[in-house]
Amino acid sequence: MADLSKFLITTKYPAQHPDRLQLYSLATPNGVKVSIMLEETGLAYEAHKVRFDTNDQMSPPFLSLNPNNKIPAIIDPDGPDGAPLPLFESGAILLYLGDKTGKFLPKDGAAR
């Protein structure tokens, strides 16, 4: 099981299922893109609501994961070489998940 305790964000949003991908987001256009991808790929994940009305995105724990203070952000406990991988920005996350699962993203660079 992955140890996510080195990530400060887990002090604000404790992982109930640390073996699952951790999603930090909100139901905004950019936020739902990653949620949809996770659902469509079938990856197990745990969602954490980052509330804008209480400025959660400006908190030190959230900024430790995404210094741009934007959602979504993820921690994949089973990243490359089995090490946890933090990632932010919806486009980067979508590409990563496509590569990880082999779904919705052609392998060939020209086909992309």
TARADA-V612964 format. One record per backbone hydrogen bond with DSSP energy under -0.5 kcal/mol. CO is the residue of the C=O (numbers start at 0). NH is the residue of the N-H. Records with the same first field share a line. If there is no record, write none. Layout:
BEGIN
CO=NH  NH
END
This chain:
BEGIN
1=3
3=6
5=7
6=9
7=10  11
8=11  12
13=15
16=19
20=22  45
21=74
22=24  47
23=71  72
24=49
25=27
27=31
28=32
29=33
30=34
31=35
32=36
33=37
34=38
35=39
36=40
37=41  42
43=20
45=22
47=24  49
48=50
50=55
51=54
54=57
55=58
58=62
59=63
60=64
61=64  65
65=68
71=88
72=23
73=86
74=21  76
75=78  84
78=81
79=82
82=78
84=75
86=73
88=92
89=93
90=94
91=95
92=96
93=97
94=98
95=99
96=100
97=101  102
107=111
END
